[in-house]
Amino acid sequence: MIPTLNPENSPIRLKWGWSVAVGVVFVILAALAFGHLTAATLASVIFIGSLMTIGGVIHIIHAFQMTTWKGFIYWAFAGMLYGVAGVVALTNPVFAAATLTLIFAWLLIISGLLRIGLGIHLRRHSGWGWIVASGVITGLAGLIFATGWPSNTLWLLGMIIAIDLVFQGSSLIGFGFALKPTSHSGSR
């Protein structure tokens, strides 16, 4: 059972300003990312590479804890591949960005095609066109990214991060102002 809160004095509503403040910070971070798309792209690749390297090492350690298990060699090999991919991202972030951009483009194309197929499959139901439209937009975005590759390598991932920050920030600002108590509700 979901507990119901009095909407006028709920803890979330009383802290509406925090949502607005965090949203403003996200929008500022988005502006910085938009101003430095290459830096945002390379920073994200370096961050991902660091996590993959650490994950690969942990994966290998885990494999050696399971040496009696039949699949030990697969665990160790998977950990080595993961770690090597992380090291490649750290030592050559431009190559890693190019690879991630191309993979991302193809994933969008495939996802778009699958969504179009799903929408067509659901055509007996109202609203199926929205799913098809979503698939078309996603697939077209993937095609645009793929046809722009490799020249979009150094800015595309940074732009996606910046756009996501804008949407997160804007939604938090809107959410916060929607929670703001009205003058007649006894705001504090």
Z-matrix of the N, CA and C atoms (Angstrom, degrees):
N
C 1 1.434
C 2 1.527 1 108.95
N 3 1.306 2 116.45 1 130.97
C 4 1.458 3 121.75 2 179.70
C 5 1.526 4 108.33 3 -85.25
N 6 1.355 5 116.71 4 125.35
C 7 1.466 6 117.93 5 179.76
C 8 1.528 7 110.26 6 -69.33
N 9 1.303 8 115.68 7 142.26
C 10 1.463 9 120.24 8 177.77
C 11 1.523 10 108.50 9 -96.31
N 12 1.305 11 115.43 10 140.85
C 13 1.456 12 121.50 11 179.27
C 14 1.511 13 109.28 12 -112.97
N 15 1.293 14 115.29 13 147.90
C 16 1.452 15 118.94 14 172.15
C 17 1.518 16 106.51 15 -69.69
N 18 1.323 17 118.11 16 115.43
C 19 1.465 18 119.61 17 -173.98
C 20 1.520 19 113.78 18 -63.52
N 21 1.325 20 117.91 19 -19.97
C 22 1.466 21 119.61 20 -177.43
C 23 1.524 22 112.72 21 -77.90
N 24 1.326 23 117.64 22 -28.72
C 25 1.462 24 118.56 23 -177.66
C 26 1.530 25 112.04 24 -131.66
N 27 1.300 26 117.47 25 29.71
C 28 1.460 27 120.09 26 178.02
C 29 1.528 28 109.47 27 -67.93
N 30 1.327 29 116.88 28 150.38
C 31 1.468 30 119.63 29 -179.89
C 32 1.529 31 112.35 30 -57.62
N 33 1.318 32 116.59 31 -35.16
C 34 1.470 33 119.50 32 179.84
C 35 1.524 34 109.97 33 -66.16
N 36 1.308 35 116.14 34 -44.63
C 37 1.467 36 120.23 35 -177.77
C 38 1.527 37 111.12 36 -64.70
N 39 1.320 38 116.50 37 -37.35
C 40 1.462 39 119.90 38 -178.82
C 41 1.531 40 111.92 39 -69.43
N 42 1.322 41 117.24 40 -18.86
C 43 1.468 42 121.83 41 179.18
C 44 1.524 43 111.56 42 -107.62
N 45 1.309 44 118.50 43 29.58
C 46 1.469 45 122.74 44 -176.42
C 47 1.521 46 111.72 45 -56.61
N 48 1.307 47 117.25 46 -33.96
C 49 1.458 48 121.42 47 -177.71
C 50 1.522 49 113.17 48 -63.06
N 51 1.332 50 116.73 49 -31.40
C 52 1.454 51 120.05 50 178.19
C 53 1.520 52 110.99 51 -64.50
N 54 1.323 53 116.89 52 -41.12
C 55 1.464 54 119.48 53 177.98
C 56 1.520 55 110.41 54 -62.07
N 57 1.322 56 116.26 55 -42.64
C 58 1.462 57 119.91 56 179.07
C 59 1.525 58 110.23 57 -64.01
N 60 1.334 59 117.25 58 -45.11
C 61 1.468 60 121.03 59 -178.57
C 62 1.527 61 111.62 60 -62.75
N 63 1.328 62 117.11 61 -45.12
C 64 1.460 63 120.25 62 178.81
C 65 1.524 64 109.96 63 -64.11
N 66 1.336 65 116.07 64 -39.62
C 67 1.465 66 119.82 65 177.34
C 68 1.517 67 111.76 66 -60.68
N 69 1.321 68 116.89 67 -41.73
C 70 1.471 69 120.89 68 178.86
C 71 1.530 70 110.15 69 -64.10
N 72 1.337 71 117.11 70 -41.21
C 73 1.472 72 120.52 71 177.83
C 74 1.529 73 109.88 72 -61.23
N 75 1.341 74 117.05 73 -43.54
C 76 1.461 75 120.16 74 179.22
C 77 1.524 76 111.21 75 -61.84
N 78 1.320 77 117.52 76 -40.32
C 79 1.466 78 120.35 77 179.47
C 80 1.536 79 109.80 78 -66.31
N 81 1.332 80 117.37 79 -38.49
C 82 1.469 81 120.53 80 176.55
C 83 1.533 82 110.12 81 -63.93
N 84 1.344 83 116.56 82 -43.78
C 85 1.467 84 119.99 83 177.32
C 86 1.530 85 110.39 84 -61.80
N 87 1.319 86 116.82 85 -37.56
C 88 1.467 87 120.43 86 177.31
C 89 1.517 88 110.56 87 -62.34
N 90 1.330 89 116.68 88 -43.41
C 91 1.462 90 120.17 89 178.94
C 92 1.522 91 110.72 90 -61.09
N 93 1.345 92 116.72 91 -41.51
C 94 1.467 93 119.98 92 176.88
C 95 1.528 94 110.61 93 -62.97
N 96 1.332 95 117.16 94 -43.09
C 97 1.461 96 120.40 95 179.32
C 98 1.523 97 110.83 96 -64.22
N 99 1.346 98 117.16 97 -43.02
C 100 1.471 99 119.94 98 177.57
C 101 1.523 100 111.01 99 -61.12
N 102 1.326 101 116.90 100 -35.45
C 103 1.461 102 120.90 101 -179.96
C 104 1.519 103 113.68 102 -74.78
N 105 1.315 104 116.07 103 -18.60
C 106 1.467 105 121.21 104 -176.89
C 107 1.528 106 109.46 105 -139.01
N 108 1.322 107 116.50 106 62.69
C 109 1.465 108 121.08 107 -175.40
C 110 1.524 109 112.80 108 -60.15
N 111 1.329 110 116.90 109 -40.24
C 112 1.467 111 119.79 110 -179.79
C 113 1.523 112 110.13 111 -64.60
N 114 1.322 113 117.45 112 -44.55
C 115 1.469 114 120.72 113 179.36
C 116 1.524 115 110.43 114 -63.25
N 117 1.328 116 117.08 115 -40.84
C 118 1.467 117 120.32 116 179.16
C 119 1.525 118 110.47 117 -63.97
N 120 1.334 119 116.40 118 -40.96
C 121 1.469 120 120.09 119 178.12
C 122 1.519 121 110.54 120 -63.04
N 123 1.327 122 116.82 121 -51.50
C 124 1.468 123 120.19 122 -176.85
C 125 1.525 124 111.64 123 -65.44
N 126 1.339 125 117.93 124 -37.14
C 127 1.468 126 120.78 125 177.82
C 128 1.523 127 110.32 126 -63.51
N 129 1.322 128 117.09 127 -40.99
C 130 1.465 129 119.10 128 179.47
C 131 1.524 130 111.07 129 -67.02
N 132 1.320 131 117.23 130 -38.51
C 133 1.470 132 120.47 131 179.32
C 134 1.527 133 110.13 132 -67.08
N 135 1.317 134 117.39 133 -41.63
C 136 1.466 135 120.78 134 179.02
C 137 1.531 136 110.36 135 -64.97
N 138 1.320 137 116.61 136 -40.15
C 139 1.466 138 120.38 137 177.75
C 140 1.533 139 110.18 138 -62.98
N 141 1.315 140 116.95 139 -47.81
C 142 1.464 141 121.41 140 179.33
C 143 1.533 142 110.21 141 -62.66
N 144 1.331 143 116.84 142 -42.43
C 145 1.466 144 120.49 143 178.03
C 146 1.518 145 112.43 144 -60.82
N 147 1.333 146 116.58 145 -40.24
C 148 1.467 147 120.49 146 177.75
C 149 1.522 148 110.93 147 -62.47
N 150 1.327 149 115.78 148 -45.75
C 151 1.463 150 119.61 149 179.64
C 152 1.528 151 111.61 150 -63.90
N 153 1.335 152 116.67 151 -40.00
C 154 1.465 153 120.03 152 179.45
C 155 1.529 154 111.45 153 -66.38
N 156 1.327 155 116.86 154 -38.88
C 157 1.467 156 120.17 155 178.84
C 158 1.519 157 110.18 156 -63.77
N 159 1.325 158 116.82 157 -47.45
C 160 1.465 159 121.01 158 178.53
C 161 1.532 160 109.71 159 -62.20
N 162 1.339 161 116.67 160 -44.04
C 163 1.459 162 120.42 161 178.69
C 164 1.515 163 112.30 162 -61.31
N 165 1.330 164 117.40 163 -39.60
C 166 1.458 165 121.03 164 178.65
C 167 1.518 166 111.73 165 -63.41
N 168 1.331 167 116.82 166 -43.12
C 169 1.465 168 120.76 167 178.66
C 170 1.528 169 110.09 168 -62.90
N 171 1.324 170 116.32 169 -44.93
C 172 1.473 171 120.00 170 179.42
C 173 1.527 172 110.33 171 -63.59
N 174 1.315 173 116.62 172 -38.87
C 175 1.467 174 121.66 173 178.94
C 176 1.539 175 110.30 174 -62.14
N 177 1.324 176 117.19 175 -42.74
C 178 1.469 177 121.19 176 179.18
C 179 1.530 178 110.42 177 -66.56
N 180 1.331 179 116.75 178 -42.79
C 181 1.469 180 120.19 179 177.20
C 182 1.527 181 109.85 180 -59.20
N 183 1.319 182 115.48 181 -44.10
C 184 1.465 183 120.04 182 177.87
C 185 1.532 184 110.83 183 -60.26
N 186 1.313 185 116.75 184 -42.21
C 187 1.471 186 120.50 185 -179.81
C 188 1.524 187 110.69 186 -59.96
N 189 1.334 188 117.24 187 -41.46
C 190 1.459 189 120.07 188 -178.50
C 191 1.529 190 112.16 189 -73.35
N 192 1.317 191 116.90 190 -14.88
C 193 1.463 192 119.95 191 172.67
C 194 1.526 193 110.62 192 -80.63
N 195 1.344 194 116.55 193 -14.24
C 196 1.460 195 122.09 194 -176.09
C 197 1.531 196 111.01 195 -116.43
N 198 1.327 197 117.98 196 32.87
C 199 1.468 198 120.96 197 -174.66
C 200 1.523 199 113.22 198 -60.83
N 201 1.307 200 117.83 199 -26.06
C 202 1.467 201 119.58 200 179.40
C 203 1.524 202 111.92 201 -80.83
N 204 1.302 203 116.64 202 -10.95
C 205 1.461 204 120.45 203 -179.41
C 206 1.520 205 109.58 204 -78.26
N 207 1.298 206 116.61 205 145.27
C 208 1.463 207 122.97 206 -176.99
C 209 1.530 208 112.43 207 -60.45
N 210 1.323 209 118.67 208 -32.44
C 211 1.457 210 121.99 209 -176.38
C 212 1.520 211 114.66 210 -93.35
N 213 1.336 212 117.27 211 17.72
C 214 1.471 213 121.14 212 -177.62
C 215 1.524 214 112.63 213 -51.64
N 216 1.321 215 117.06 214 -47.44
C 217 1.469 216 120.97 215 -174.84
C 218 1.529 217 110.81 216 -63.11
N 219 1.332 218 116.86 217 -34.89
C 220 1.473 219 120.19 218 178.68
C 221 1.522 220 110.97 219 -69.00
N 222 1.335 221 116.36 220 -41.72
C 223 1.463 222 119.60 221 177.39
C 224 1.529 223 110.73 222 -61.88
N 225 1.316 224 116.39 223 -45.50
C 226 1.465 225 120.56 224 -178.97
C 227 1.525 226 110.89 225 -64.36
N 228 1.324 227 116.56 226 -43.94
C 229 1.460 228 120.62 227 -179.87
C 230 1.529 229 111.05 228 -64.28
N 231 1.324 230 116.75 229 -43.01
C 232 1.469 231 120.40 230 178.65
C 233 1.528 232 110.54 231 -62.20
N 234 1.325 233 116.90 232 -40.49
C 235 1.461 234 120.48 233 177.72
C 236 1.516 235 112.16 234 -64.40
N 237 1.336 236 116.16 235 -39.89
C 238 1.467 237 119.79 236 178.33
C 239 1.528 238 110.59 237 -65.24
N 240 1.320 239 117.65 238 -43.60
C 241 1.468 240 120.35 239 178.70
C 242 1.524 241 111.06 240 -61.61
N 243 1.313 242 116.19 241 -44.02
C 244 1.460 243 120.97 242 -179.88
C 245 1.528 244 110.57 243 -62.78
N 246 1.327 245 115.78 244 -44.97
C 247 1.458 246 120.32 245 179.17
C 248 1.516 247 112.60 246 -65.18
N 249 1.334 248 117.19 247 -41.98
C 250 1.468 249 121.05 248 178.21
C 251 1.526 250 110.23 249 -62.64
N 252 1.329 251 117.13 250 -42.46
C 253 1.470 252 119.86 251 177.95
C 254 1.525 253 110.41 252 -60.70
N 255 1.324 254 117.01 253 -38.93
C 256 1.460 255 120.55 254 177.38
C 257 1.514 256 112.35 255 -65.51
N 258 1.322 257 116.99 256 -42.62
C 259 1.468 258 121.15 257 178.73
C 260 1.528 259 110.36 258 -64.74
N 261 1.329 260 117.16 259 -40.65
C 262 1.469 261 120.46 260 177.36
C 263 1.524 262 109.89 261 -60.80
N 264 1.343 263 116.92 262 -43.42
C 265 1.471 264 120.33 263 179.00
C 266 1.524 265 110.85 264 -62.21
N 267 1.335 266 117.27 265 -37.69
C 268 1.458 267 120.59 266 -179.67
C 269 1.525 268 112.42 267 -73.64
N 270 1.319 269 117.34 268 -37.81
C 271 1.461 270 120.35 269 -176.32
C 272 1.527 271 113.01 270 -86.09
N 273 1.321 272 117.05 271 -23.37
C 274 1.458 273 120.54 272 179.50
C 275 1.532 274 109.31 273 -141.28
N 276 1.344 275 116.48 274 72.46
C 277 1.465 276 119.38 275 -175.17
C 278 1.532 277 113.55 276 -64.64
N 279 1.323 278 118.49 277 -25.94
C 280 1.467 279 119.83 278 178.40
C 281 1.530 280 110.09 279 -68.58
N 282 1.329 281 116.74 280 -44.57
C 283 1.465 282 120.75 281 175.95
C 284 1.530 283 110.44 282 -61.02
N 285 1.335 284 115.99 283 -43.81
C 286 1.466 285 119.87 284 179.64
C 287 1.523 286 110.83 285 -63.36
N 288 1.339 287 117.07 286 -40.24
C 289 1.470 288 120.40 287 178.13
C 290 1.523 289 110.39 288 -63.28
N 291 1.327 290 116.43 289 -40.96
C 292 1.470 291 119.72 290 178.79
C 293 1.522 292 110.52 291 -63.50
N 294 1.320 293 116.47 292 -43.44
C 295 1.460 294 120.75 293 179.46
C 296 1.524 295 110.90 294 -64.17
N 297 1.339 296 116.64 295 -46.92
C 298 1.464 297 120.21 296 179.57
C 299 1.524 298 111.57 297 -62.88
N 300 1.328 299 117.25 298 -38.31
C 301 1.459 300 120.74 299 179.35
C 302 1.524 301 110.69 300 -63.07
N 303 1.321 302 116.73 301 -45.36
C 304 1.462 303 119.94 302 -180.00
C 305 1.531 304 111.36 303 -66.21
N 306 1.323 305 116.84 304 -42.91
C 307 1.463 306 119.90 305 177.61
C 308 1.528 307 110.11 306 -61.76
N 309 1.328 308 116.51 307 -44.15
C 310 1.462 309 121.20 308 179.29
C 311 1.526 310 110.85 309 -59.73
N 312 1.321 311 116.89 310 -43.49
C 313 1.472 312 120.68 311 179.52
C 314 1.527 313 110.39 312 -60.20
N 315 1.318 314 116.94 313 -46.43
C 316 1.466 315 120.02 314 -179.12
C 317 1.523 316 112.12 315 -67.41
N 318 1.328 317 116.86 316 -36.57
C 319 1.462 318 119.21 317 176.72
C 320 1.525 319 111.22 318 -63.92
N 321 1.325 320 117.10 319 -37.88
C 322 1.465 321 120.04 320 177.01
C 323 1.527 322 110.86 321 -65.70
N 324 1.323 323 117.17 322 -41.83
C 325 1.463 324 120.78 323 178.94
C 326 1.530 325 109.80 324 -61.24
N 327 1.323 326 116.40 325 -48.54
C 328 1.466 327 120.65 326 -179.00
C 329 1.527 328 110.89 327 -64.49
N 330 1.325 329 116.49 328 -43.95
C 331 1.463 330 120.23 329 178.68
C 332 1.527 331 110.91 330 -61.72
N 333 1.320 332 116.66 331 -41.86
C 334 1.464 333 120.28 332 178.15
C 335 1.517 334 111.93 333 -61.82
N 336 1.322 335 116.80 334 -45.07
C 337 1.465 336 120.42 335 178.86
C 338 1.527 337 111.39 336 -63.21
N 339 1.322 338 117.00 337 -41.42
C 340 1.462 339 120.17 338 178.22
C 341 1.527 340 111.24 339 -63.65
N 342 1.333 341 116.84 340 -40.76
C 343 1.466 342 120.15 341 179.00
C 344 1.526 343 111.48 342 -66.54
N 345 1.331 344 116.37 343 -38.79
C 346 1.469 345 119.80 344 176.85
C 347 1.530 346 108.92 345 -61.59
N 348 1.325 347 116.69 346 -45.82
C 349 1.464 348 120.58 347 178.31
C 350 1.519 349 112.06 348 -61.16
N 351 1.322 350 116.61 349 -42.36
C 352 1.455 351 120.46 350 178.31
C 353 1.518 352 110.76 351 -63.07
N 354 1.331 353 116.17 352 -44.71
C 355 1.462 354 119.77 353 179.23
C 356 1.517 355 112.18 354 -60.38
N 357 1.324 356 116.51 355 -43.29
C 358 1.469 357 120.63 356 178.23
C 359 1.527 358 109.86 357 -63.66
N 360 1.305 359 116.49 358 -39.73
C 361 1.462 360 120.94 359 177.89
C 362 1.538 361 111.30 360 -62.34
N 363 1.324 362 116.70 361 -31.90
C 364 1.465 363 121.87 362 -178.07
C 365 1.529 364 113.19 363 -94.09
N 366 1.328 365 118.09 364 15.59
C 367 1.468 366 120.86 365 -172.61
C 368 1.527 367 113.62 366 -62.02
N 369 1.310 368 118.87 367 -15.52
C 370 1.462 369 120.92 368 176.47
C 371 1.527 370 111.27 369 -73.56
N 372 1.319 371 116.99 370 -14.52
C 373 1.463 372 121.60 371 -176.74
C 374 1.522 373 110.38 372 -103.10
N 375 1.318 374 115.64 373 145.67
C 376 1.465 375 118.32 374 177.42
C 377 1.525 376 108.91 375 -67.01
N 378 1.295 377 115.78 376 146.56
C 379 1.456 378 121.77 377 179.49
C 380 1.515 379 114.70 378 87.73
N 381 1.323 380 118.07 379 0.35
C 382 1.465 381 120.76 380 -178.17
C 383 1.524 382 111.09 381 -62.22
N 384 1.300 383 117.30 382 -29.02
C 385 1.458 384 120.93 383 -179.38
C 386 1.518 385 113.02 384 -63.27
N 387 1.336 386 116.57 385 -30.22
C 388 1.459 387 120.10 386 177.96
C 389 1.528 388 110.66 387 -64.43
N 390 1.320 389 116.30 388 -38.57
C 391 1.457 390 120.01 389 179.36
C 392 1.526 391 109.91 390 -67.55
N 393 1.342 392 116.61 391 -42.40
C 394 1.462 393 120.47 392 177.75
C 395 1.529 394 109.74 393 -62.34
N 396 1.331 395 116.68 394 -45.93
C 397 1.472 396 120.65 395 -179.77
C 398 1.524 397 110.68 396 -60.27
N 399 1.328 398 116.50 397 -41.86
C 400 1.462 399 120.78 398 178.03
C 401 1.526 400 110.63 399 -61.49
N 402 1.331 401 116.21 400 -41.34
C 403 1.465 402 120.36 401 178.53
C 404 1.508 403 112.35 402 -65.69
N 405 1.342 404 116.43 403 -39.97
C 406 1.466 405 120.23 404 178.70
C 407 1.526 406 110.25 405 -62.95
N 408 1.328 407 116.90 406 -45.24
C 409 1.470 408 120.66 407 -179.26
C 410 1.531 409 110.38 408 -64.32
N 411 1.327 410 116.82 409 -44.83
C 412 1.465 411 120.29 410 179.44
C 413 1.525 412 110.91 411 -63.12
N 414 1.339 413 116.76 412 -45.44
C 415 1.465 414 120.63 413 179.41
C 416 1.514 415 112.36 414 -63.31
N 417 1.338 416 116.56 415 -40.83
C 418 1.467 417 119.90 416 177.71
C 419 1.526 418 111.40 417 -64.73
N 420 1.332 419 116.37 418 -40.51
C 421 1.471 420 119.06 419 176.95
C 422 1.527 421 109.79 420 -59.80
N 423 1.323 422 116.77 421 -43.44
C 424 1.467 423 120.20 422 177.84
C 425 1.514 424 112.13 423 -61.95
N 426 1.342 425 116.95 424 -41.79
C 427 1.470 426 120.27 425 177.82
C 428 1.525 427 111.47 426 -63.40
N 429 1.319 428 116.47 427 -42.14
C 430 1.470 429 120.47 428 178.65
C 431 1.531 430 109.72 429 -62.32
N 432 1.332 431 116.37 430 -44.90
C 433 1.465 432 119.73 431 179.79
C 434 1.529 433 110.64 432 -64.22
N 435 1.334 434 117.18 433 -41.69
C 436 1.469 435 120.76 434 -178.67
C 437 1.520 436 111.46 435 -67.29
N 438 1.330 437 118.08 436 -40.99
C 439 1.465 438 119.80 437 -179.00
C 440 1.530 439 111.48 438 -72.99
N 441 1.318 440 117.56 439 -21.98
C 442 1.463 441 120.85 440 177.61
C 443 1.516 442 113.16 441 -87.38
N 444 1.313 443 116.35 442 -5.40
C 445 1.459 444 120.93 443 -177.94
C 446 1.511 445 110.13 444 -77.51
N 447 1.294 446 123.18 445 140.16
C 448 1.456 447 129.29 446 7.55
C 449 1.526 448 113.94 447 -95.22
N 450 1.331 449 117.45 448 1.23
C 451 1.470 450 118.51 449 -175.85
C 452 1.527 451 112.83 450 -66.12
N 453 1.324 452 118.79 451 -19.35
C 454 1.462 453 120.93 452 179.38
C 455 1.530 454 112.62 453 -92.00
N 456 1.317 455 116.86 454 4.31
C 457 1.460 456 122.59 455 -174.36
C 458 1.523 457 113.00 456 -56.60
N 459 1.309 458 117.88 457 -43.57
C 460 1.465 459 120.35 458 -171.71
C 461 1.522 460 114.49 459 -85.92
N 462 1.314 461 118.93 460 -4.48
C 463 1.459 462 118.83 461 -179.77
C 464 1.522 463 114.20 462 -127.20
N 465 1.322 464 118.76 463 -20.84
C 466 1.466 465 120.30 464 -172.25
C 467 1.526 466 112.77 465 -65.02
N 468 1.319 467 118.53 466 -49.85
C 469 1.463 468 119.96 467 -179.22
C 470 1.525 469 111.05 468 -62.42
N 471 1.323 470 117.13 469 -39.78
C 472 1.462 471 120.68 470 176.62
C 473 1.517 472 111.82 471 -62.92
N 474 1.336 473 116.82 472 -38.75
C 475 1.455 474 120.07 473 178.67
C 476 1.528 475 110.94 474 -66.57
N 477 1.319 476 116.91 475 -40.30
C 478 1.466 477 120.02 476 178.84
C 479 1.528 478 110.11 477 -63.01
N 480 1.325 479 116.87 478 -41.59
C 481 1.463 480 120.59 479 176.81
C 482 1.526 481 110.14 480 -62.33
N 483 1.331 482 116.96 481 -44.95
C 484 1.466 483 120.91 482 -179.77
C 485 1.527 484 111.04 483 -62.12
N 486 1.319 485 117.20 484 -43.82
C 487 1.470 486 120.65 485 179.12
C 488 1.523 487 110.24 486 -63.08
N 489 1.327 488 117.03 487 -42.75
C 490 1.457 489 120.02 488 178.29
C 491 1.525 490 110.76 489 -61.37
N 492 1.332 491 117.32 490 -41.52
C 493 1.462 492 120.41 491 177.84
C 494 1.523 493 111.60 492 -62.83
N 495 1.336 494 117.82 493 -38.51
C 496 1.466 495 120.87 494 177.23
C 497 1.524 496 110.07 495 -62.26
N 498 1.337 497 116.85 496 -47.61
C 499 1.466 498 119.89 497 -178.91
C 500 1.528 499 111.52 498 -64.64
N 501 1.336 500 116.95 499 -43.29
C 502 1.465 501 119.22 500 177.88
C 503 1.521 502 110.77 501 -62.23
N 504 1.327 503 116.23 502 -47.53
C 505 1.456 504 119.97 503 -179.18
C 506 1.514 505 112.46 504 -62.38
N 507 1.319 506 116.88 505 -46.44
C 508 1.464 507 120.65 506 -179.73
C 509 1.522 508 111.48 507 -62.04
N 510 1.337 509 115.88 508 -41.42
C 511 1.467 510 118.29 509 -179.33
C 512 1.526 511 110.88 510 -67.54
N 513 1.329 512 117.87 511 -37.54
C 514 1.467 513 119.97 512 177.43
C 515 1.528 514 111.60 513 -67.54
N 516 1.322 515 116.96 514 -38.51
C 517 1.468 516 119.94 515 177.12
C 518 1.528 517 109.94 516 -63.58
N 519 1.329 518 116.56 517 -47.91
C 520 1.466 519 119.98 518 178.31
C 521 1.516 520 112.20 519 -61.36
N 522 1.335 521 116.20 520 -42.53
C 523 1.464 522 121.14 521 178.80
C 524 1.523 523 110.59 522 -61.87
N 525 1.332 524 115.90 523 -45.80
C 526 1.456 525 120.23 524 -179.40
C 527 1.515 526 112.38 525 -61.28
N 528 1.329 527 117.19 526 -46.25
C 529 1.464 528 119.64 527 179.43
C 530 1.527 529 111.62 528 -67.48
N 531 1.332 530 117.57 529 -31.06
C 532 1.465 531 119.83 530 176.35
C 533 1.527 532 110.95 531 -68.30
N 534 1.342 533 117.12 532 -28.99
C 535 1.457 534 121.03 533 178.31
C 536 1.521 535 113.45 534 -81.50
N 537 1.324 536 116.30 535 -18.74
C 538 1.460 537 120.73 536 -175.91
C 539 1.522 538 110.25 537 -55.03
N 540 1.339 539 115.49 538 124.82
C 541 1.461 540 117.47 539 178.93
C 542 1.523 541 111.48 540 -62.52
N 543 1.299 542 114.69 541 142.57
C 544 1.467 543 119.58 542 177.17
C 545 1.525 544 108.51 543 -79.05
N 546 1.297 545 116.40 544 160.91
C 547 1.472 546 120.19 545 -176.39
C 548 1.532 547 112.07 546 -61.60
N 549 1.309 548 117.44 547 -30.09
C 550 1.468 549 120.02 548 -178.84
C 551 1.534 550 113.12 549 -84.41
N 552 1.347 551 117.49 550 -3.04
C 553 1.458 552 119.09 551 -178.39
C 554 1.530 553 111.78 552 -99.11
N 555 1.322 554 117.16 553 9.85
C 556 1.448 555 119.63 554 176.20
C 557 1.511 556 113.01 555 75.73
N 558 1.325 557 118.16 556 49.80
C 559 1.463 558 121.13 557 -179.72
C 560 1.524 559 110.71 558 -66.95
N 561 1.315 560 114.15 559 153.72
C 562 1.464 561 119.93 560 -179.42
C 563 1.490 562 110.30 561 -104.27
